Amino acid sequence: MDEADLCRNEGATDIAALLDEAWRALEFYRAVQAKRPPRWVPAAIWLPNLVRGDFPIGHNAVAEAGHHDCKSNAWGAISVATPGGELGIKPAEYYPTRWRRNEA
């Protein structure tokens, strides 16, 4: 975070934004490993592939590949809204593209 602040002070806001993004991702994954609520959680994700809900409960929920706004619980579990209902997304199925502060 100190490096991001230095870049911001020097006018390199694009580099500062990248460093902020990397810090949030690192904090998220560290919290998951430490089994504590993360300070930052994904606000939007990118799905490289179509994701289907598990049978028999969520088999009507389908999320197309692409960018999606998402919800997160206090522990960082992700879900997206689909026409078939909310669909939980596993960590290996998405890449975070935008972060928000964890409000829980």
C-alpha positions as CSV (number, residue, x, y, z in Angstrom):
1,M,0.0,0.0,0.0
2,D,2.9,2.4,0.6
3,E,4.1,1.9,-2.9
4,A,0.7,2.7,-4.3
5,D,0.6,5.9,-2.2
6,L,4.0,6.9,-3.5
7,C,2.9,6.3,-7.1
8,R,-0.3,8.3,-6.5
9,N,1.7,11.2,-5.1
10,E,4.0,11.2,-8.2
11,G,1.0,11.3,-10.5
12,A,1.2,7.6,-11.6
13,T,-2.4,6.9,-10.7
14,D,-2.7,4.0,-13.2
15,I,0.2,2.1,-11.5
16,A,-1.3,3.0,-8.1
17,A,-4.6,1.5,-9.2
18,L,-2.9,-1.8,-10.2
19,L,-1.0,-2.0,-6.9
20,D,-4.3,-1.4,-5.0
21,E,-5.9,-4.1,-7.0
22,A,-3.1,-6.6,-6.3
23,W,-3.1,-5.7,-2.6
24,R,-6.9,-6.4,-2.4
25,A,-6.6,-9.7,-4.1
26,L,-3.7,-10.8,-1.9
27,E,-5.6,-9.8,1.2
28,F,-8.6,-11.7,0.0
29,Y,-6.7,-14.9,-0.6
30,R,-4.7,-14.6,2.6
31,A,-7.9,-14.3,4.6
32,V,-9.3,-17.4,3.0
33,Q,-6.2,-19.3,3.9
34,A,-6.2,-18.0,7.4
35,K,-9.9,-18.8,7.8
36,R,-10.9,-15.2,8.7
37,P,-13.3,-12.8,7.0
38,P,-11.5,-10.8,4.3
39,R,-11.3,-7.0,4.3
40,W,-12.0,-6.9,0.6
41,V,-14.4,-9.1,-1.4
42,P,-15.1,-9.3,-5.2
43,A,-17.8,-6.9,-6.4
44,A,-17.6,-8.2,-10.0
45,I,-16.1,-11.4,-11.5
46,W,-15.3,-12.8,-14.9
47,L,-16.4,-16.3,-15.7
48,P,-14.2,-17.9,-18.4
49,N,-16.8,-20.7,-18.9
50,L,-20.5,-21.3,-18.5
51,V,-21.3,-22.4,-14.9
52,R,-24.3,-24.5,-14.1
53,G,-25.9,-25.2,-10.7
54,D,-25.6,-28.7,-9.2
55,F,-28.5,-31.2,-9.7
56,P,-31.1,-31.5,-8.3
57,I,-31.3,-28.2,-6.3
58,G,-29.8,-25.6,-8.5
59,H,-29.8,-27.2,-12.0
60,N,-32.0,-24.3,-13.4
61,A,-29.4,-21.7,-12.5
62,V,-26.9,-21.1,-15.3
63,A,-24.4,-18.2,-15.6
64,E,-23.0,-17.5,-19.0
65,A,-19.3,-16.9,-19.5
66,G,-18.3,-13.3,-19.2
67,H,-18.5,-10.4,-16.7
68,H,-21.0,-10.5,-13.8
69,D,-21.7,-8.4,-10.8
70,C,-21.7,-10.6,-7.7
71,K,-22.7,-10.8,-4.1
72,S,-20.4,-12.0,-1.3
73,N,-21.1,-13.1,2.2
74,A,-18.9,-12.1,5.1
75,W,-16.5,-15.0,4.5
76,G,-16.0,-14.2,0.8
77,A,-18.3,-16.8,-0.8
78,I,-19.5,-15.6,-4.2
79,S,-22.9,-15.8,-5.9
80,V,-24.3,-14.3,-9.1
81,A,-28.0,-13.6,-10.0
82,T,-29.3,-15.8,-12.9
83,P,-32.8,-16.2,-14.4
84,G,-32.9,-19.5,-12.6
85,G,-32.0,-18.0,-9.2
86,E,-28.8,-17.2,-7.2
87,L,-25.9,-19.4,-8.2
88,G,-22.9,-20.0,-6.0
89,I,-19.6,-19.8,-7.8
90,K,-16.6,-21.8,-6.7
91,P,-13.2,-20.1,-6.4
92,A,-11.7,-22.0,-9.3
93,E,-14.6,-20.9,-11.6
94,Y,-14.0,-17.1,-11.6
95,Y,-11.5,-14.3,-11.6
96,P,-12.3,-11.1,-9.6
97,T,-12.4,-8.0,-11.7
98,R,-13.6,-5.4,-9.2
99,W,-13.4,-5.2,-5.4
100,R,-15.4,-3.7,-2.6
101,R,-14.8,-3.4,1.2
102,N,-16.3,-6.2,3.1
103,E,-19.1,-4.7,5.2
104,A,-19.8,-7.7,7.4
